[in-house]
């Protein structure tokens, strides 16, 4: 089986598993307990916090452990809204192709009286600092722009956007769930105020993540009930998962340049090979994209059928975000970059990492070509396109 759906979740790294195992045994203590078992657990928790902070260029007291990227996104946006709201600022800027953890939270903010501006991202899936600067108003409380898109892999100019926000005195958050562990992310040099990440995207366990909040920002409390995470998130910490996340993050960051070179070469081969399929198109910018992301639309087919037949070929892929895989609606990301509904339905997302091999890329290319040809042979839409009854959208 070839696994090419790492943007949905990735295999747990061996070092992460090894780091976690003791905390299912004698290291089971509650970090809040005062006895020796609890204090050993507390020391492990602090060591994980220090390790994560070092990888991100942050201070340990700027790291808040969460249940994952969605919770961190929610907490960051609510924090920015509350801080701005106290000053009478009730305007938030984001983009049209954010993850639903951001978009749905922004919908909630609308109900609380906030005005939301969603910036267009253009066909390449990129936002410019100039767009952000033009959208900022005196009543803007927060700008939130994802670091790298979860479907089409485009990487935004986060440092430049953060500089614009800092110059104008506006808080800036970035959803870096797909970026951390795959490209260099240093919060100090970037100048971001808040950043979200999720462990299982870089070989850590599911159910744990981080909200980075710059010193001086107190995250809004989502969960009441205890003094954990310096009083900002109640509940006994998931110590085993946190330790595993820190180990996976440390390993990923140590090998980030080496892995990026290897994975980018395989990505480029996929783009080259799949680009040979007639009436197909790459989604997202060719250069400013994550090392392991390839996203294509193929005219005349349905993405769901493509995925099922690829699975029969021993290839695990997706047509977009795993969080919306049960939806029959076309990807909001592909619609945001201008793909028509009928084209957006025929999408394929392949997300690879350092565990994949060049030989697997050749298998993916050959199988995709075969499956697309098979589906088109059965498609009445394709017959209409070939016969000239309908015009091709993808030339």
C-alpha positions, 0 to 999 in steps of 0.5 A: 500500500502506498500512503499519499495522504499525509496532510490528513494524518501521518504515521507516528514516528518511531522516536515519538512512540518510544518517547511516549511508552514510559508514560503509559507505565511508571510515568503515569503521574498527574503533572499537577500532583505534588508528590514525587510521581506527579513531579516527575510527570511535571518535569517531563511536561516542562521538558516537552514544552522547552523542546517544542519552544526551541523548535519554534523559536519561542519561549517555553511560557509562550507555548500552550498545549491543546487537543490539536490544530482546530482547538488552537485556531478557535482559541487564537481567533477568540483571543484576538476578538476579545482583545480587540472587542475590549477596545471597540475593534470588531473587524477581522480579516482572513482569506476565502480558503482557510481551514474550516476550523478558522472559517466556522469560528469566524462565522461564530464571531459574526453572530457576536457582532464582528464584521469579517473580510475574507480576502480573495486568493487568486488562481495561484492561491496566494495572498499578498501583504498589499491586500492585507494592508489595504483591508486593515481598518482602524477597527481591525482587531485581528488578521488570520492567514494560514501559513500553508493551505491544507488542500493545494499546499500554497505557502503564504508570505507570512513574515511580510504579512506579519510585518504589515500587521505589526506596523498597523498595530493589529494582532496576527495569527497564522494556522501553521498546521500544514507547515510546521515540521515540513518547512522552517517556522520560526515565530521570532523571525516571522513576527507572528503574534499567535500560531497553531499547529497539530502533532499528527501532521508531522509524525506525532500522535493525534489529539494534541497540538500547540497554540503559540501566543506571544508574551503579553497575550493571554489566550482566551479560556475555552475550557474552565475547571483547573489551573493547567496551562497557566490557567488558560486551558483546564484539564489534566494534560495528555502527557504521553501525547505531548511528549510524543509531539515534542519528540516528533517535532524535534526530529522533523525540525532537525531533518527539515532541509534534508527532507524538503530536498528529497520530498520536493524532488518526488513532488516535482516528478508527480507534477511532471507525470500527472501533467501529461494527462490531457485536460488536467490542471495543477491547483496552486502555485507551482513554486510557492508550495509545500514540498509534499503537496500535489493537487490536480483537477481532471476534467470529466471525472468525479474525485470520489470514483478516482479515489476508490479506484486508486485505493484498489490500485493500492494508493491512499489519496484524497480529494481535499481536506479529511475534515470535509470528506463526507461532504458532497459539496465541491472544495471551497478551496478550489472554488476560491481559486476559480475552479468551476463546480464541475471541475472542482469535483474532479480533484486529486490531492496527493500529500507525500513525505520522507517515508515515500520513495521515487519508485512509489511516485512512478506507480502513482503516476501510472495508476492515475493515468490508467484510472482517469482513462477508465473513468473517462471511458465510462463518462457521458460528460466526457463523451459530450466533451470529446464530441464537441457537444460541450466545450472543455474548461481545461484546455 
